Amino acid sequence: MWEGIKALKEPCAVTVHTDSKLVIGWLSQGWKCKHDHIRVIRDDIFNLCKIKGHKLSFIHVPGHAGHELNERADTLAKHARKVFSEKSERSS
């Protein structure tokens, strides 16, 4: 999301589709989070949107329910987790 927002050249309405109600709560509703890095990421995203004039909104989509782009995101996340795990094992 961060890189996508950074790449926008003019003010836009940005809609994030996610199957995570936690992400929506943390990012758009100011839910408390025990992880400081989540607050930093949230603040960075919203500050960048404010500076660039973007309007950010979120839509919840059901997970593992055949939503094409959500299924693609899930596949990419699983691949990234596998690659990260393999790199961690090699460096141990």
Kinemage of the C-alpha trace (Angstrom):
@kinemage 1
@onewidth
@group {chain A} dominant
@subgroup {mainchain}
@vectorlist {calphas} color= white
{ca met a 1} P 0.000 0.000 0.000
{ca trp a 2} L 2.791 2.400 0.973
{ca glu a 3} L 4.625 2.083 -2.359
{ca gly a 4} L 1.370 2.396 -4.294
{ca ile a 5} L 0.453 5.629 -2.521
{ca lys a 6} L 3.975 7.014 -2.999
{ca ala a 7} L 3.776 6.314 -6.742
{ca leu a 8} L 0.620 8.400 -7.292
{ca lys a 9} L 1.429 11.617 -9.144
{ca glu a 10} L -1.695 13.664 -8.392
{ca pro a 11} L -4.369 13.716 -5.667
{ca cys a 12} L -6.522 10.586 -5.835
{ca ala a 13} L -9.225 8.707 -4.008
{ca val a 14} L -7.478 5.529 -2.814
{ca thr a 15} L -9.636 2.565 -1.814
{ca val a 16} L -7.947 -0.345 -0.053
{ca his a 17} L -9.744 -3.690 -0.251
{ca thr a 18} L -8.766 -6.071 2.562
{ca asp a 19} L -10.080 -9.160 4.279
{ca ser a 20} L -8.646 -7.972 7.590
{ca lys a 21} L -11.023 -6.131 9.875
{ca leu a 22} L -8.042 -5.587 12.188
{ca val a 23} L -6.153 -3.709 9.469
{ca ile a 24} L -9.204 -1.567 8.779
{ca gly a 25} L -9.588 -0.863 12.483
{ca trp a 26} L -5.917 -0.014 13.019
{ca leu a 27} L -5.591 2.163 9.957
{ca ser a 28} L -8.931 3.904 9.648
{ca gln a 29} L -10.577 3.808 13.037
{ca gly a 30} L -7.578 4.430 15.285
{ca trp a 31} L -7.828 1.115 17.119
{ca lys a 32} L -5.133 0.656 19.709
{ca cys a 33} L -2.305 -1.675 18.829
{ca lys a 34} L 0.358 -3.127 21.087
{ca his a 35} L 2.918 -2.876 18.285
{ca asp a 36} L 4.512 0.552 17.935
{ca his a 37} L 5.521 -0.122 14.333
{ca ile a 38} L 1.823 -0.372 13.338
{ca arg a 39} L 1.188 3.117 14.730
{ca val a 40} L 4.235 4.453 12.888
{ca ile a 41} L 3.115 2.868 9.610
{ca arg a 42} L -0.429 4.213 10.063
{ca asp a 43} L 0.842 7.712 10.811
{ca asp a 44} L 3.230 7.617 7.842
{ca ile a 45} L 0.472 6.493 5.469
{ca phe a 46} L -1.983 9.144 6.625
{ca asn a 47} L 0.650 11.906 6.644
{ca leu a 48} L 1.673 11.009 3.088
{ca cys a 49} L -1.985 11.021 1.986
{ca lys a 50} L -2.507 14.422 3.606
{ca ile a 51} L 0.606 15.901 1.988
{ca lys a 52} L -0.290 14.546 -1.465
{ca gly a 53} L -4.019 15.307 -1.130
{ca his a 54} L -5.241 11.715 -1.316
{ca lys a 55} L -8.466 10.505 0.272
{ca leu a 56} L -8.027 7.042 1.749
{ca ser a 57} L -10.876 4.605 2.378
{ca phe a 58} L -11.188 0.903 3.152
{ca ile a 59} L -13.542 -1.840 2.024
{ca his a 60} L -13.792 -5.190 3.785
{ca val a 61} L -13.976 -8.206 1.473
{ca pro a 62} L -14.588 -11.745 2.729
{ca gly a 63} L -11.415 -13.805 2.917
{ca his a 64} L -11.124 -17.048 0.938
{ca ala a 65} L -14.476 -16.425 -0.726
{ca gly a 66} L -13.331 -16.250 -4.332
{ca his a 67} L -12.729 -12.482 -4.515
{ca glu a 68} L -10.220 -12.445 -7.390
{ca leu a 69} L -7.822 -9.778 -6.138
{ca asn a 70} L -8.006 -10.962 -2.526
{ca glu a 71} L -7.113 -14.481 -3.634
{ca arg a 72} L -4.173 -13.054 -5.604
{ca ala a 73} L -3.002 -11.076 -2.568
{ca asp a 74} L -3.237 -14.247 -0.467
{ca thr a 75} L -1.119 -16.156 -2.990
{ca leu a 76} L 1.513 -13.394 -3.022
{ca ala a 77} L 1.588 -13.247 0.786
{ca lys a 78} L 2.090 -17.014 1.045
{ca his a 79} L 4.908 -16.872 -1.505
{ca ala a 80} L 6.607 -13.982 0.328
{ca arg a 81} L 6.325 -15.838 3.645
{ca lys a 82} L 7.928 -18.925 2.059
{ca val a 83} L 10.790 -16.920 0.530
{ca phe a 84} L 11.406 -15.062 3.812
{ca ser a 85} L 11.356 -18.338 5.756
{ca glu a 86} L 13.838 -19.949 3.377
{ca lys a 87} L 16.204 -16.948 3.601
{ca ser a 88} L 15.972 -16.991 7.405
{ca glu a 89} L 16.824 -20.713 7.497
{ca arg a 90} L 19.869 -20.211 5.233
{ca ser a 91} L 21.225 -17.366 7.355
{ca ser a 92} L 20.905 -19.346 10.625
